[in-house]
Amino acid sequence: MRPLFRITLLIILMAAFSPMQAQVRVSGTVFEMNRTFPLRSVSVLSTKGRGTTTDSLGRYSIVVAEDDSLYFSYLGKPTPKYAVNTIPAVHQFDIALHVNVTTLKEIRVMPRDYRQDSMQNRQDYAKVFDFKKPGLGLSSSAPASGNFGVGLDLEQLINVFRFRRTRSIASFQQRLLREEQDKYVEYRFSRAKIRKVTGLMGTDIDTFTRYYSPPYDFVTEASEYELLEYMKKAGEQYKRIKAMGGKIYGRREEW
């Protein structure tokens, strides 16, 4: 009975520890095809159902089984599957996807003063940015003041009737917000990027920027790759229109 007990115990221990031994962490960075531009929001998936995404620097880390396989998916295009047990360096499994991002390192650097200017602007006009249209409020007096009870806040009551002042501050607040949004669009949809991605020069950049400059909502949601891809396709369209003798005026309306 003793040999049979030992064999049974060995089988139980092997079954208990085999899942722990079979797990491996795979980490690395995902780049575009030239291996100079990291890609964020790339799906990293396993055939057994595990998954994660790359961060803003293209990095990922995922724990999978040794007998599992990994594949990467970006913009709906999956890569071939890579067997985990054939990956030579699981802690540095970098991969380049066949994505042609038309960019150079220097154009990835945003205007350096944008965030400082924005913070300074918010500080200089803090009262305007924090302004809220006045309404009627209640105030209560402390017992030490000799005035008891709850009544209308006199300062708020006075402000309710300052119609001209309220409209003026509210209007100024909206203008500051629009300027802040326009500067952010200009910060990401910069002339340097347009020149590098589209090859346009001089007044063509002015016309292109005026017509194709995307709205603030699009710019805040778009990844760097998506923004560059839009810029590239817009540049191709601009050149086709110009080659056919067409002219572009004003600002693009449909979005």
Helices and strands as residue ranges (DSSP letters): H 2-21, E 23-31, E 43-46, E 51-53, E 59-65, E 69-74, E 77-78, E 82-83, G 84-86, G 90-92, E 95-96, G 105-108, H 114-124, H 126-129, E 138-140, G 143-145, E 150-152, H 154-160, H 163-188, H 191-198, H 203-212, H 216-221, H 224-243
